[in-house]
Amino acid sequence: MWRRAIRTRASAHSIALGFAGGAFVSASPLIGLHIVYAWLICWAIGGNYLAAALGTWVGNPITFPFIWAGSYSVGNYLLGDNRMPLDFENLTLGTLWNEPASVFLPIFVPFMLGSFPVGLMIAVIIYYSSVGIIHIYQKKYHKGRL
């Protein structure tokens, strides 16, 4: 699948932008919407849609705990709030059912806010580390070496 994304007629810049856009989204807490979110970013910046879908896999079960902890911590720092948002000793199923906003908003707001700078950092690293590699690969592929 990677080869298909790289072999498209798209430029190395467009593919790297798509991949970086997908990687950016992996810092977001909007799990069910990662690909849609990545495609919206690609539409806005001119990235490759297939590469964006592949880029969302930067966030995976191995990396999510680290990315999300970073996003949440950065969000708390930006909000000036460095405490745990929940009192886990008093958390009950009834509280989750009757007052879900009071449970999830203190987590979601810093998480979403922090996902932007963390995602941007990931996207910049992914873009600059991949654009040159993709360009070299495409050049070799078009010369018939691959």
N, C-alpha and C positions, 0 to 999 in steps of 0.2 A: 504494500500500500504506500510506503514511503517513496518507493521508486516512481510510482504512478504520479504522486504529487509533485515530485521533482522533475519528471519528464514532460509535464504539461508545457504548453507554449508560453506559460507565464514567466515573467522575469524572476530572477533570483530575489530581487527586492520585494516583489509581490508575494512570493512564497514565504519569504522570511517574515514579512509583515503579517501574513495570515497566521503563521505558526506562533509568532509573538502575541498576536491578538488572542489566540486560543489559550496560550500560557497565562496571559493577563487574567483571563476569566477564571482560571483555576484557583485563584486566591479568594474568589467570591463565595459567599455562603449559599448562593442560589443554585443548588446542585441540579435540579431538574431542568434548569434553563441554560446551562453552560454552553451548549452548542448554539442555541438560538442567540444568546448574548454575544458569542464569538462571531457569528455571522453578521450581526448588526454592526459590530466593530469593523469587520472586514468591509462591509458595504460603505461605511463612513471613511475608511482610510485607504481603500483600494487593495485590500489583501486578498489572497487566494482562499476560497472557501474550504476546499479540501484540506489545505494545510492548517486552517483554523480549527477544523474538527479534530485533526490529529494533535494539534497543540493543546487542546483541552486535556489530553492525557498526561500533561506535565503534572496535573493534579490527579493522583491515583491513591489507592489505599495505603501505599508506603509513604508518600509525600504529604498527603492531606493533613495528618496531625501536626507536622512541622509548619506547613504553610498557614494553616488555620490558627495555630497558636501565635504565630507571628502577626497575622492580621488582627487578631483579637488584642494582642498586647500593644501594637501600634495604635489601634483605635482607642484603647483606654488611655494611652499616653497623650494622644491628640485631644482627647476630651478632658484631660487633667484628672482622670479618675483611675487610681491604681489599686482598687479593692476588688474583691470577688463580688460579683453582682447578686449571687444567690446565697441564701442561708440554707445549705443542704440539709441541715438537721430538721428544719421545719417544712421541708418540701414533701408534699403528699400528692397522691393521685388526684384527690379532690381539688387541690390548688391548681394542678395542671389542667384539669377538666373545666373548672369554674372560672379561673382567671389566667388563661394562657398568655395574655398580653403582659401581665405583671411578671410572669416567669421568663418569657422569651425576649421581650424588648430590651431589657438590660444587657442581654447577650448580643442580640442582633445589631443594635445600633453601633456599638464600637467595632463589632466584627465587620459590618458593611463598610464603615468609614475607613478602617484600617486596611481593608482589602484593596483600596485604590493605590496607596503608595507601595504596598508590598507587591501587588500585581504589576505595577509600572516597573518596579525594580526587576522582577522576573522577566517581563517582556523585553526590557532593554538588554538584559544578559542574553536571552534567547535570540533576539534579533541579531545582535552583533556577533554572536558565536556561530550563527547558522548562515548568514547571508554569503559569506566568503566560501564556506564549504559547499553550499548549493551552487554557487557560480562555478566553482572548479568542477563539480560533478557534471553540471550541464555542459560545460565546455568539452569535457572528455567524452560525454555521451554523444554529442553532436559530431565529434571527430571519429566516432566509431570505436573508441577504446573500451567502452562498457557495453 
